[in-house]
Protein backbone atom coordinates (compact mmCIF):
# COMPACT_ATOMS: atom_id res chain seq x y z
CA UNK A 1 0.00 0.00 0.00
CA UNK A 2 1.49 3.30 -1.12
CA UNK A 3 0.72 6.45 0.85
CA UNK A 4 1.34 9.80 -0.83
CA UNK A 5 1.10 13.31 0.62
CA UNK A 6 1.96 16.93 -0.17
CA UNK A 7 3.87 18.81 2.51
CA UNK A 8 4.79 22.46 2.92
CA UNK A 9 7.40 23.95 5.26
CA UNK A 10 9.90 26.81 5.48
CA UNK A 11 12.66 24.68 3.96
CA UNK A 12 12.87 21.51 1.92
CA UNK A 13 14.61 19.79 4.83
CA UNK A 14 11.78 20.69 7.21
CA UNK A 15 9.22 19.48 4.68
CA UNK A 16 11.02 16.14 4.40
CA UNK A 17 11.09 15.76 8.20
CA UNK A 18 7.35 16.49 8.37
CA UNK A 19 6.68 13.98 5.61
CA UNK A 20 8.56 11.24 7.46
CA UNK A 21 6.36 11.78 10.52
CA UNK A 22 3.08 12.04 8.61
CA UNK A 23 3.83 8.97 6.52
CA UNK A 24 4.92 6.94 9.52
CA UNK A 25 8.21 6.07 7.86
CA UNK A 26 11.21 4.97 9.97
CA UNK A 27 13.58 7.49 8.32
CA UNK A 28 13.96 9.96 5.45
CA UNK A 29 15.91 7.34 3.48
CA UNK A 30 12.78 5.17 3.30
CA UNK A 31 10.56 7.73 1.58
CA UNK A 32 10.49 8.98 -2.00
CA UNK A 33 9.96 12.68 -2.60
CA UNK A 34 10.15 15.34 -5.25
CA UNK A 35 10.43 19.10 -4.76
CA UNK A 36 7.42 20.84 -6.28
CA UNK A 37 8.46 24.34 -5.28
CA UNK A 38 11.60 25.74 -3.71
CA UNK A 39 11.09 28.20 -0.82
CA UNK A 40 11.22 31.94 -1.55
CA UNK A 41 12.13 34.52 1.08
CA UNK A 42 10.36 37.46 -0.53
CA UNK A 43 11.11 41.05 0.38
CA UNK A 44 10.85 42.01 4.05
CA UNK A 45 8.75 38.89 4.57
CA UNK A 46 6.29 39.91 1.88
CA UNK A 47 5.71 37.47 -0.96
CA UNK A 48 7.57 34.61 0.73
CA UNK A 49 6.46 31.09 -0.19
CA UNK A 50 7.19 27.82 1.60
CA UNK A 51 8.91 24.80 0.16
CA UNK A 52 6.50 22.23 -1.24
CA UNK A 53 7.28 18.57 -1.75
CA UNK A 54 5.35 15.47 -2.73
CA UNK A 55 6.39 12.44 -0.70
CA UNK A 56 5.37 8.80 -0.70
CA UNK A 57 6.07 5.72 1.37
CA UNK A 58 5.21 2.07 0.75
CA UNK A 59 3.56 0.81 3.92
CA UNK A 60 4.38 -2.68 5.15
CA UNK A 61 2.10 -5.57 4.25
CA UNK A 62 0.66 -5.54 7.77
CA UNK A 63 -1.33 -2.45 6.80
CA UNK A 64 -2.87 -4.36 3.90
CA UNK A 65 -3.82 -7.08 6.40
CA UNK A 66 -5.28 -4.49 8.75
CA UNK A 67 -7.31 -2.95 5.94
CA UNK A 68 -8.58 -6.42 4.94
CA UNK A 69 -9.76 -7.17 8.48
CA UNK A 70 -11.37 -3.75 8.90
CA UNK A 71 -13.28 -4.22 5.65
CA UNK A 72 -14.38 -7.70 6.71
CA UNK A 73 -15.68 -6.37 10.04
CA UNK A 74 -17.53 -3.57 8.25
CA UNK A 75 -19.06 -5.94 5.69
CA UNK A 76 -20.24 -8.25 8.49
CA UNK A 77 -21.53 -5.23 10.44
CA UNK A 78 -19.45 -6.20 13.45
CA UNK A 79 -18.67 -3.32 15.79
CA UNK A 80 -15.07 -3.80 16.86
CA UNK A 81 -11.81 -1.92 17.17
CA UNK A 82 -8.52 -3.03 15.64
CA UNK A 83 -4.95 -2.23 16.65
CA UNK A 84 -1.60 -3.01 15.03
CA UNK A 85 1.51 -3.72 17.12
CA UNK A 86 4.93 -5.38 16.89
CA UNK A 87 5.14 -8.99 18.05
CA UNK A 88 7.95 -10.76 19.90
CA UNK A 89 9.32 -12.66 16.89
CA UNK A 90 9.52 -9.98 14.19
CA UNK A 91 5.85 -10.57 13.42
CA UNK A 92 3.03 -8.06 13.48
CA UNK A 93 0.00 -8.50 15.70
CA UNK A 94 -3.47 -7.30 14.76
CA UNK A 95 -5.72 -7.26 17.81
CA UNK A 96 -9.49 -7.13 17.46
CA UNK A 97 -11.63 -6.11 20.43
CA UNK A 98 -15.38 -5.94 20.59
CA UNK A 99 -18.07 -8.23 21.94
CA UNK A 100 -19.43 -9.05 18.50
CA UNK A 101 -16.00 -10.03 17.19
CA UNK A 102 -15.98 -13.28 19.18
CA UNK A 103 -18.04 -14.90 16.40
CA UNK A 104 -14.83 -14.89 14.33
CA UNK A 105 -13.00 -17.15 16.80
CA UNK A 106 -14.86 -20.37 16.02
CA UNK A 107 -14.39 -23.77 17.62
CA UNK A 108 -10.97 -23.82 19.29
CA UNK A 109 -9.95 -20.91 17.09
CA UNK A 110 -10.46 -22.60 13.72
CA UNK A 111 -12.26 -19.59 12.23
CA UNK A 112 -9.63 -17.28 13.71
CA UNK A 113 -6.87 -19.36 12.12
CA UNK A 114 -8.61 -19.08 8.74
CA UNK A 115 -8.93 -15.33 9.21
CA UNK A 116 -5.23 -15.11 10.04
CA UNK A 117 -4.36 -17.14 6.93
CA UNK A 118 -6.34 -14.73 4.72
CA UNK A 119 -4.78 -11.72 6.47
CA UNK A 120 -1.31 -13.07 5.68
CA UNK A 121 -2.27 -13.56 2.04
CA UNK A 122 -3.37 -9.92 1.93
CA UNK A 123 -0.18 -8.80 3.66
CA UNK A 124 2.14 -10.58 1.25
CA UNK A 125 0.29 -10.13 -2.02
CA UNK A 126 2.70 -9.06 -4.74
CA UNK A 127 1.84 -5.68 -6.24
CA UNK A 128 3.58 -4.53 -9.39
CA UNK A 129 5.86 -1.57 -8.81
CA UNK A 130 6.08 -2.06 -5.03
CA UNK A 131 8.99 -3.61 -3.18
CA UNK A 132 7.57 -5.18 -0.06
CA UNK A 133 9.34 -7.43 2.44
CA UNK A 134 7.65 -10.61 3.68
CA UNK A 135 5.79 -10.09 6.93
CA UNK A 136 4.16 -12.58 9.28
CA UNK A 137 0.87 -11.40 10.75
CA UNK A 138 -0.76 -12.83 13.87
CA UNK A 139 -4.44 -12.05 14.38
CA UNK A 140 -5.93 -12.15 17.87
CA UNK A 141 -9.50 -11.55 19.00
CA UNK A 142 -10.40 -10.53 22.54
CA UNK A 143 -7.10 -11.97 23.82
CA UNK A 144 -8.16 -15.47 22.75
CA UNK A 145 -4.70 -16.76 21.84
CA UNK A 146 -3.19 -16.19 25.29
CA UNK A 147 -6.21 -17.81 26.95
CA UNK A 148 -6.10 -20.77 24.58
CA UNK A 149 -2.35 -21.24 25.11
CA UNK A 150 -2.76 -21.36 28.88
CA UNK A 151 -5.65 -23.83 28.52
CA UNK A 152 -3.51 -26.07 26.29
CA UNK A 153 -0.58 -26.00 28.70
CA UNK A 154 -2.89 -26.92 31.56
CA UNK A 155 -4.34 -29.75 29.45
CA UNK A 156 -0.85 -31.02 28.58
CA UNK A 157 0.20 -31.14 32.25
CA UNK A 158 -3.02 -32.87 33.32
CA UNK A 159 -2.81 -35.52 30.59
CA UNK A 160 0.88 -36.10 31.28
CA UNK A 161 0.08 -36.78 34.93
CA UNK A 162 -2.50 -39.34 33.80
CA UNK A 163 0.07 -41.04 31.60
CA UNK A 164 2.53 -41.29 34.48
CA UNK A 165 -0.14 -42.44 36.94
CA UNK A 166 -1.76 -45.10 34.76
CA UNK A 167 1.30 -45.87 32.59
CA UNK A 168 -0.82 -45.64 29.47
CA UNK A 169 -0.47 -43.34 26.46
CA UNK A 170 -3.04 -40.63 25.85
CA UNK A 171 -4.12 -39.28 22.45
CA UNK A 172 -5.41 -35.72 22.28
CA UNK A 173 -7.97 -34.31 19.85
CA UNK A 174 -6.83 -33.01 16.42
CA UNK A 175 -5.03 -29.68 16.66
CA UNK A 176 -3.42 -27.11 14.41
CA UNK A 177 0.40 -27.05 14.08
CA UNK A 178 0.49 -23.98 16.36
CA UNK A 179 -1.47 -25.75 19.11
CA UNK A 180 0.54 -28.96 18.78
CA UNK A 181 3.76 -27.00 19.28
CA UNK A 182 2.37 -25.64 22.55
CA UNK A 183 1.61 -29.18 23.77
CA UNK A 184 5.06 -30.44 22.73
CA UNK A 185 6.87 -27.55 24.43
CA UNK A 186 4.97 -28.00 27.69
CA UNK A 187 5.57 -31.77 27.82
CA UNK A 188 9.29 -31.21 27.19
CA UNK A 189 9.44 -29.51 30.58
CA UNK A 190 8.28 -32.70 32.32
CA UNK A 191 10.26 -35.82 33.19
CA UNK A 192 9.12 -39.30 32.25
CA UNK A 193 6.85 -38.40 29.34
CA UNK A 194 7.28 -37.66 25.67
CA UNK A 195 5.13 -36.64 22.72
CA UNK A 196 4.62 -37.49 19.09
CA UNK A 197 2.24 -36.38 16.36
CA UNK A 198 0.31 -38.88 14.26
CA UNK A 199 -2.28 -38.71 11.51
CA UNK A 200 -2.73 -36.63 8.38
CA UNK A 201 -2.17 -32.88 8.49
CA UNK A 202 -5.89 -32.07 8.58
CA UNK A 203 -6.47 -34.58 11.39
CA UNK A 204 -3.11 -34.59 13.15
CA UNK A 205 -3.10 -35.47 16.87
CA UNK A 206 -0.58 -35.38 19.69
CA UNK A 207 0.14 -38.59 21.61
CA UNK A 208 1.62 -38.32 25.12
CA UNK A 209 3.47 -41.46 26.24
CA UNK A 210 5.81 -42.74 28.93
CA UNK A 211 9.41 -41.97 28.09
CA UNK A 212 12.35 -42.24 30.44
CA UNK A 213 14.84 -41.42 27.70
CA UNK A 214 15.94 -37.93 26.74
CA UNK A 215 13.18 -36.14 24.87
CA UNK A 216 13.69 -34.56 21.45
CA UNK A 217 11.80 -31.74 19.82
CA UNK A 218 8.70 -32.70 17.89
CA UNK A 219 7.14 -30.81 15.00
C-alpha positions in Angstrom: 0.0 0.0 0.0 1.5 3.3 -1.1 0.7 6.5 0.8 1.3 9.8 -0.8 1.1 13.3 0.6 2.0 16.9 -0.2 3.9 18.8 2.5 4.8 22.5 2.9 7.4 23.9 5.3 9.9 26.8 5.5 12.7 24.7 4.0 12.9 21.5 1.9 14.6 19.8 4.8 11.8 20.7 7.2 9.2 19.5 4.7 11.0 16.1 4.4 11.1 15.8 8.2 7.4 16.5 8.4 6.7 14.0 5.6 8.6 11.2 7.5 6.4 11.8 10.5 3.1 12.0 8.6 3.8 9.0 6.5 4.9 6.9 9.5 8.2 6.1 7.9 11.2 5.0 10.0 13.6 7.5 8.3 14.0 10.0 5.5 15.9 7.3 3.5 12.8 5.2 3.3 10.6 7.7 1.6 10.5 9.0 -2.0 10.0 12.7 -2.6 10.1 15.3 -5.2 10.4 19.1 -4.8 7.4 20.8 -6.3 8.5 24.3 -5.3 11.6 25.7 -3.7 11.1 28.2 -0.8 11.2 31.9 -1.6 12.1 34.5 1.1 10.4 37.5 -0.5 11.1 41.0 0.4 10.8 42.0 4.0 8.8 38.9 4.6 6.3 39.9 1.9 5.7 37.5 -1.0 7.6 34.6 0.7 6.5 31.1 -0.2 7.2 27.8 1.6 8.9 24.8 0.2 6.5 22.2 -1.2 7.3 18.6 -1.7 5.4 15.5 -2.7 6.4 12.4 -0.7 5.4 8.8 -0.7 6.1 5.7 1.4 5.2 2.1 0.8 3.6 0.8 3.9 4.4 -2.7 5.2 2.1 -5.6 4.3 0.7 -5.5 7.8 -1.3 -2.5 6.8 -2.9 -4.4 3.9 -3.8 -7.1 6.4 -5.3 -4.5 8.8 -7.3 -3.0 5.9 -8.6 -6.4 4.9 -9.8 -7.2 8.5 -11.4 -3.8 8.9 -13.3 -4.2 5.6 -14.4 -7.7 6.7 -15.7 -6.4 10.0 -17.5 -3.6 8.2 -19.1 -5.9 5.7 -20.2 -8.3 8.5 -21.5 -5.2 10.4 -19.4 -6.2 13.4 -18.7 -3.3 15.8 -15.1 -3.8 16.9 -11.8 -1.9 17.2 -8.5 -3.0 15.6 -4.9 -2.2 16.7 -1.6 -3.0 15.0 1.5 -3.7 17.1 4.9 -5.4 16.9 5.1 -9.0 18.1 7.9 -10.8 19.9 9.3 -12.7 16.9 9.5 -10.0 14.2 5.9 -10.6 13.4 3.0 -8.1 13.5 0.0 -8.5 15.7 -3.5 -7.3 14.8 -5.7 -7.3 17.8 -9.5 -7.1 17.5 -11.6 -6.1 20.4 -15.4 -5.9 20.6 -18.1 -8.2 21.9 -19.4 -9.0 18.5 -16.0 -10.0 17.2 -16.0 -13.3 19.2 -18.0 -14.9 16.4 -14.8 -14.9 14.3 -13.0 -17.1 16.8 -14.9 -20.4 16.0 -14.4 -23.8 17.6 -11.0 -23.8 19.3 -9.9 -20.9 17.1 -10.5 -22.6 13.7 -12.3 -19.6 12.2 -9.6 -17.3 13.7 -6.9 -19.4 12.1 -8.6 -19.1 8.7 -8.9 -15.3 9.2 -5.2 -15.1 10.0 -4.4 -17.1 6.9 -6.3 -14.7 4.7 -4.8 -11.7 6.5 -1.3 -13.1 5.7 -2.3 -13.6 2.0 -3.4 -9.9 1.9 -0.2 -8.8 3.7 2.1 -10.6 1.2 0.3 -10.1 -2.0 2.7 -9.1 -4.7 1.8 -5.7 -6.2 3.6 -4.5 -9.4 5.9 -1.6 -8.8 6.1 -2.1 -5.0 9.0 -3.6 -3.2 7.6 -5.2 -0.1 9.3 -7.4 2.4 7.6 -10.6 3.7 5.8 -10.1 6.9 4.2 -12.6 9.3 0.9 -11.4 10.7 -0.8 -12.8 13.9 -4.4 -12.1 14.4 -5.9 -12.2 17.9 -9.5 -11.6 19.0 -10.4 -10.5 22.5 -7.1 -12.0 23.8 -8.2 -15.5 22.8 -4.7 -16.8 21.8 -3.2 -16.2 25.3 -6.2 -17.8 27.0 -6.1 -20.8 24.6 -2.3 -21.2 25.1 -2.8 -21.4 28.9 -5.7 -23.8 28.5 -3.5 -26.1 26.3 -0.6 -26.0 28.7 -2.9 -26.9 31.6 -4.3 -29.8 29.4 -0.9 -31.0 28.6 0.2 -31.1 32.2 -3.0 -32.9 33.3 -2.8 -35.5 30.6 0.9 -36.1 31.3 0.1 -36.8 34.9 -2.5 -39.3 33.8 0.1 -41.0 31.6 2.5 -41.3 34.5 -0.1 -42.4 36.9 -1.8 -45.1 34.8 1.3 -45.9 32.6 -0.8 -45.6 29.5 -0.5 -43.3 26.5 -3.0 -40.6 25.8 -4.1 -39.3 22.5 -5.4 -35.7 22.3 -8.0 -34.3 19.8 -6.8 -33.0 16.4 -5.0 -29.7 16.7 -3.4 -27.1 14.4 0.4 -27.0 14.1 0.5 -24.0 16.4 -1.5 -25.7 19.1 0.5 -29.0 18.8 3.8 -27.0 19.3 2.4 -25.6 22.5 1.6 -29.2 23.8 5.1 -30.4 22.7 6.9 -27.5 24.4 5.0 -28.0 27.7 5.6 -31.8 27.8 9.3 -31.2 27.2 9.4 -29.5 30.6 8.3 -32.7 32.3 10.3 -35.8 33.2 9.1 -39.3 32.3 6.8 -38.4 29.3 7.3 -37.7 25.7 5.1 -36.6 22.7 4.6 -37.5 19.1 2.2 -36.4 16.4 0.3 -38.9 14.3 -2.3 -38.7 11.5 -2.7 -36.6 8.4 -2.2 -32.9 8.5 -5.9 -32.1 8.6 -6.5 -34.6 11.4 -3.1 -34.6 13.1 -3.1 -35.5 16.9 -0.6 -35.4 19.7 0.1 -38.6 21.6 1.6 -38.3 25.1 3.5 -41.5 26.2 5.8 -42.7 28.9 9.4 -42.0 28.1 12.4 -42.2 30.4 14.8 -41.4 27.7 15.9 -37.9 26.7 13.2 -36.1 24.9 13.7 -34.6 21.5 11.8 -31.7 19.8 8.7 -32.7 17.9 7.1 -30.8 15.0 
